[in-house]
Amino acid sequence: MAKPDPVDRLARMFKALSNPNRLRLFMNLLEESRLDLAKGRTHDCFLAKLLGGLELGAPTVSHHVKELADAGLIQTQREGKQLVCTVDPEALAELRAFLPALVAAR
C-alpha cells in the first residue's frame, strides 16, 4: 500500500482543525498531554475531561471526535462507557515539521 501524500495528510488535518470546537478539543488534549509528549510518551485522557468550557451536546462532541480521529490527529478507544483520547504522535510531528517551513517561506 502506498504511503499517503504528506500534503494530502496535512490538508486533512488542517481541515479538521478549521472548526473552532474541534480546535479547542485538540488544544485541550494537547494541554493535558503536554508533559508526557515532551518526554516522548503518549497520554490517554478521558473525553469528559477535555470538554471544559465547551457547551456541546453529546452528538456534536461525537461528531467532532470522529472528525479529529478520521483526520489522523487523535486515536480513540472505549474503556467501559468512557471514551479515551490520545494525540497521534506522528500527526503532531508532521504539524511541528510543517509550521516552521510555513513561517520560513515568507
Secondary structure by P-SEA (a helix, b strand, c coil): cccccaaaaaaaaaaaaccaaaaaaaaaaaaaaaaaaaacbbbbbbcccccccccccaaaaaaaaaaaaaaccbbbbbcccbbbbbccaaaaaaaaaaaaaaaacc
